Amino acid sequence: MAPTIPTYTLSEGCPYADPTTAQRFSDGSPIKGLMLLQDTQLIETLAHFNRERIPERVVHAHAVGAWGEFELTHDISHLTDAQFLNGIGTKSKALIRVSTVGPGAGSADTIRDVRGWALKLFTEEGNQDFVFNDIPVFFIRDPIKFPSLNRSHKRHPATNLTDSTIFWDFHNNNQEGIHALMMLFSDRGTPKSVRYVNGYSGHTYKLTKKDGSFSYVKIHFKSNQGNDTLLDAEATRLAGQDPDNHTADLWNAIQSGNFPTWTAYLQVMTPEQAESFRFNIFDMTKIWPHSEFPLVPFGKLTLSRNPGNYFADIEQAAFSPSTMVPGIAPTADPVLQARMFAYPDAARYRLGVNYQHLPCNRPVCPVYNPYQRDGFMNATDNYGSDPNYVRSSLRPIEFKGTVGANGSAAGGHQQWVSGAIGNYTSEMTDVDFVQPRAFWNLLATQEGQQEHLVSNVAGHLGSADPRLHQGALDMFARVDTELAARIKSALPQSK
């Protein structure tokens, strides 16, 4: 049977003969005549083109993504009542978006950068977003520094060029990020493909139960493909010759049926352990040692379907750490608390106040929220005549929620801290250099890895203003004096 050929129409559905034509007033000559304002097709085509691009993400603008499925593989019902984490074999539709952070859309896939690792699970209790990174630590622990951090990794405000001087100026003066900095300049900063990228929560979360009990957790998604990386020279070559290398790699793998998978793990800490732990468990610049808090497997993520349309499925996708189902809750992590506002606010700016109506963001479970209505591009019946104010005796149905947002009715550690309000910033201490030193020693057990870190740092630092070199060397000397000495000898000026 021959395929049905659709009738071409304008956007309002009116049929139109030819999408390549434009109306003119002329004497029949193909090169003479005036274009007419009455030509709806021409006007709408040009006007829509002017508006095709939505605002670019301030960070994480360049990305690749796919659809898949998350399956619970181990029983963790003693930790949480979240329905998608109860019942071995429970499956949830998934959407993933893996991105570089600093560069804009259209930049090369293989640029040295942290990768954002965002996952949306469509569960029967609502959407669950995991907005992770591909390294387990972060550059800051004070949210007020978040805009400054990202500006220093982007372009100079005057020249509009990427600038190693502002990069090192920021990090020399905010040294709590040294662990993340060393991971960035190790080979982890240039993954071979997004299929080889892990996802780490970084933040500490709570898993909760209705009886009020809870556990602190960090969440890891580890690639079952391994963690292959590129050397700096190869990443640079691909950035010029094959800038869409990661995008093509994921697409082709899924298209050929070679579905990439990740195993999901938890690190679990009791409230009692947290109260007496040797450092702040809400500090994003620190990892929890695996020897004390071993990885506990609980699920498997499989990517099995490419986007039907990149803009519709991936560019319009909105992820936020604030999107949590009952059984998962936030903690007092200050950066997490700030991100829980910043991310949905960014989505409202980029996509409009009703961004949750878009198919890539729309929950699969029923939604009833008659107090959040109207607004630009509302794609629902807008709750009809249902009253738009609370406690109405005219409401056609009775309703009552079962839990508070983000686990507020889940009990446990409701009061995080007591004291007086004051201005606060964390101070750097010697503790901030203990884990980076362990990372440097770990690299010594992996052939060539210390050399690669030294070379990558020296190459980047060498292009910065020489006035910043000593500050960076002093920072690395606090990790290990040999590391600083090797970077110094590798700087271009030292040769």
N, C-alpha and C positions, 0 to 999 in steps of 0.2 A: 504494500500500500504506500502510495506517495505521501511524503510528509505534508501536513497542512501548512500552507504559507500564510503567515499572519498578515492582516491588513495594516498598512502603515497609517498611523494617526498622529495628530498633535498630542501634547501631554494631557489635554482635557478629554481626549478620546475621539475628537473629530477626525474623520478620514481625510487623508491628503494624498495626492497622486504621486508626487516625486519629492523626496527629501533633498534633492540637489538643486532644485529650482528656487528662484527668487523673482518676485513680481516687479515689473518695470513699466513705465509709461514711455512708449517709443513708437516710431513709425515702422517697426518691424525689423530694423537693423539689429544685428546681434551685438553691436558694440556701442550703440547709442541708447539714450533714455535715462530717465530718472527712477531711482529706487523709490518704492512707496512705503510710507509708514504703516499702511494698512496690512502689510505682509506679516501676518502673525508668526508664520514659521521662521522667517528671517529674524525678526525681533526677539522671539523666544530663544532661538538658537544662540544668538550673540549674547543675550542677557544671561542665559544659563551658563555659558562658557565663562563669563566674567565672574561667576560665583561658584565655579566647580570646586575650588579648593577651600576647605575649611581651615581655620587657624591651625598651624603646625604646633605639635607638642613642644613646650619649652625645652624639655629633655625627653629622651627616648623617642625621638621623631622617626628614626630609621629602624625598621623592624621587618621580621618575617613571622608568619604565623600559620596555624593549621587547626583543624578540628580533630577531636579524638574522644577517648573514653577513659574514665578513671574507675578502677575496680578495687574494692576493699579485699585484701588477701589475708589479713590476720585479725584476730579478735582483740579489739581494744575497747570493748564495751565497759570495762572497769574504769576507763579514763574519761569517757564522754558519752552523752546521750544524743549527739548529733546523728540524725537518722542515716546520712550517707556514710557514716563511720560505724554503723551497727549492722551486723548480718554479713558474714563472709560471702563474697560474691555480689554484693550490692554494687550496681554500676551507675555512673553519672556521666552525662554528656559533658565534654570538656572543650574549651577553646584556649589556645596558648598563643602568646605574642612574645617573641624574644627580640631584644633591641639593643643597639648601642645606646649610650647615654648622651654624650656631648654633641656629636655631629648631627647635622640636619638631615632631613629626608633627601635621598638621592646620593648620600655619601657612600663610601666603600664599606662593604661588609667586614673586611679584615682589619680595620683600624684598631690599634691598641686602645682598648677601653674596657671598662666594666660592662657586662651584659645584664640588662634587665630581663627578668624571667617571670612573666605574668601569666597566671592560670585562672580561668573562670570555670567553676563547676556548677552545672545547672541541676540543683537537687530538688527534692520534693518539699523542702522547707525554705526554698529560696536560693539565691545565688550565693556561692562561697568563692571569694576572690583570694588568691595567694599572690601577692605582689612582691616578688623576691629578687635577689641578685645572684650572679653566678660566682660570687665570693662570699664566704660566711661572715665577714666583718665589713665595717663601713668606715668612712673617713672622718666622721664626726659623731658626737653624741649629744650635741646641743642643737635643737632644731632651728634656732635663730641663725645659725651658720649655713643652713641648707642652701639658700639662694646664693650666698657668696661662694660656697664650694663649687656649685655648678657654673657660675660665671667664670671662675678661675680656670675651669676646664674647657671653656668655650672660646669665644673670639674677643680680641682686644677691643675695647669700646671705641677707640679712635681709628685704628688701622683696619678693623674687621678681619684680622688675620688670627689664626691659631697662634698662641704665644706661650712659649715655655717659661718666659720670665714671670708672667702673672701666675702661672701654674705653681712654680716653685716658691714664689713669694707667699702664696697662701699656705702651702704645706710646711714651709720653714717656720711659720708662725702659728700653726695649728697641728702640732706634732702628735696629737693623740691618734691621728690617722696613719701612722707609720706602717702598721701591719697591713692595712688595705693597700697602701702605696707599694709595698714590697710585692704583694700578690699581683698588683696591676703590672709591675715591670718584670715579673717573672713570665715564663711562657704561658701562664694562665691568661695573660692579657690579650693573647692572640690565638683563640681557639680555632681548630681546623674547620669546624662546622657547628651550627647550633645543635646538631644531633649529639655532639660531644660535650655539651654544656650542662653542668649541674645547676640546680636551683636551691638557694638557701634562704630561709626566712630572715636570718640576721636578727630580727626582733625576737623577743620572748613573748609567747602567747600563753593563754590559759586554756586548757581543756576542762570543761565543767560538767557536773551532773546535777540533776534536779534536787538531790538530797543536800546540796550545798558544798559537796567536796569538789576539789579541783587540784590540778597538777600544772606546774609550769612546763612548757615544752619549747623546744626549737625544732623546726621542720626542715627536712632535707629531701630533695628529689635528686637521686644520683643516676646519671646516664648509664644504661646498660650497654651502650656502644663503646664505653671507655671514655677517656678524657684526652684524646689526641689534640695536639697543639701545633702551631706553626712557629718556626723561627722568625725573628724580626725581619730578616731580609726577604723571606718567602712571603710573609704577610704584606710587606711593602710592594713586592712585585705583583702580587695578585690584586692589590688595591688599584694598580694602574692598568693591568692587563685583563683582569676578570673581576671587576668591582662587585658584581652580584653573585659571587661564588657561593656564599652561604645560602642565599635565597634559592638558587638553582639546585643546590645539593639537597635541601630539604624537600623541595617540590619533586625532584626526580626520584628520590628515595620513596616517597609516599606513592607517587604515580606508578612505580614499578612493583609495589606491594611489599617493599622492604620497610615495614612500619617501625619507626624508632620507638623505644620504650624507656621509661624511667621507673626505678623502684623508690617508693616513698618511705622515709624513716622518721622516727621521732627520737629526740633526746628528752628524757623525762626527769624532772626535778621536783621533789616534794616541797610544800611550803616550809616545812621545818628545815630542810637543807638550805633553802633560799635565805632564811633568816640569818644563818650563821656562815654563809659562804664567804670566801676570802675576797671577792670583789663583787661589785654591783651587778646583779644578773640582768639588769635592764640596760646595760652599757653595750651599745652596738659595736664598739670597737674591740670587744672581747669574744672569744669562742669558749664554749664549755668543753673541757677536755673529754675526749672519747673514752679515756681510761676510767674516768669517774662516772660518765653518763653515756653508756654505749648506745649505738644506733639500734633502734627497735623497728623492724620492718612492719608496715601496715597496709601498703597499697601499691598499685601498679598503674602507671599512666601510659597509654598507647595512642600515638598520633596516626590516624588512618584515613583522613580526608583533607585534601587541599581546599583552600578557599574557592568558592564559586565565583567570587569577585573580590579582589583585594580591598577596595575601598569599603564595600558594604560589610565585609566580614572582619577585616583586621584594622583598617584605619579608623573606622567608627567605633571599634571596641573600646570600652571604658572599664578600667580596673581600679579598685580602691581597697586599701587595707581595712576600711570601715565596713565593707560588705562581708558580714559574718552571719552564719546560721546559728541557731540555738545549740549550745554545746561547745562553741568556740568563743573566746572572749579576749578583749585586750588586756594589757597590763599597764603599769605605770611608766613604761618606757617612754621618755619624753619625745623622741623622734617619731615613734609610732603614733602617739597622741596627735602630733602636728600633722602627720601624713593623713590621718583619718579625716581631717578637714580639707587639706590641700588637694588631694586627688579628686574627690567628687566636685570640688569647686573648679578645678581645671576642666573637668568633663562638661560642667555647665557652661563654661566659657567657650569651649571648642564646639560643642555639639548642641547646645541649647538646654533649657531646663528640663525637657522631657527626653533626655538621652536614653533613659531606661526603656522607652518604647521601641527603640531600634531592634531589629531581629537579633543582632549579635549580642545584645545586652538584655533582652527581654527574658524574664524568668519563665520556666516551664510550669511552675506551680501557679495556682490562682493568686491574683493580686487584688486586694481591696484596701484602698487608701483614699477615701473621698475628700480628705483635707489637702491633698496634693493634686491639684487639677489646674485646668486652664494652661496658660503659658504658650510659648512659641512652639508650633508644630506638634500639638497634641494629636496623637494618632489613635485615640480610643473614643468611646461614646461619652467620655468625660463624666461618667456616673449619672448621666441623665438628670432627673429631678431630685436625686438624693441630696439631702441638706449638706451644705459645705461647711458646717460649723458643728462643734462638739455638743453632746448631750441634748440632742433634739428629740422631742417626743413625736415628731412627724416622720422619723426615719422608718422606711418600709420594712427594715429587718433589724433584728437584734444582733449585736456583735460584741465580742470582747476578745482582746488579745490574750495570749497564753504566756508569753515571756517578754521581758524587756529587750530593747535593742542592745546588741552586742553583749548579751549575757547578763544584763543588769539585774535580772530576777533569778539568776542561777546560784546566788549565794556565794559565800567564800571571799574573804579578803576584800570586802566592800570598801573598807576604810584603808586607803593606801598609806596615808601619812598624816601626822598632826603637827601643827606648828604655826608660825606666823608667816604672812606673806612678805616676800622680799625679792629683790633682784638677784639673779643667780646665774653663774656660769661655772662649768666644771673646770678644775685645774688639772694640768698635766703632772703626772708623777712618774717615778721610776717603774711603777707597775705597768705603765703603758708600753714599756719596751721589753717586757718579759716574753710575751708571746711572739713578737717579731723576731726576737733572738732565737726562739725555738724553731721558727719557720726557716731562718737562715741556716741553722744547724741541720734541719731536715733536708734542705736543698743539697747539702754536702753528701748525702747518701744517694743522690740521683745524678747520674753522670752528666756533667756539663751544665747543670742548672744554676749553680752559683755563678759560673762564668757568664751565662746568659743574662742573669739579673744585673750583674755589674755592667755589662756592655749596654744593656737597654737603658739603665739609669744614666750612665755616662753620656750616651748619645743624646738623650733628651735634655739632661741638665747642661750639657756642653753648648746647647743652642740658646740657653738663657743668659741674661745679663750676668757677666762674671762677678758682679757684686753679690750675687745670691749663692755663688758656689760654696763659700765657706759655711754659710748657714745650713745648707743641705748636708754638707760633709759632717758638720757637728751633730746633726740629727742622726745620721747613719752611724756615727761613732758611738752614740748612746745604745745602739743595737749591738754593734761589734766593731772594735777598732780596726780589725783586719778588713771588714767590709768597707769602711770609710777609706782606708788607705788604698784599697784596690780600685774603688771608684775614682779617687783622686788621680791615680796613675793612669787611668783610662780616659780621663778628660782630654779633649782635643788639644787644649793649651799645654798639657803636660808632656806632649809627644814632641 
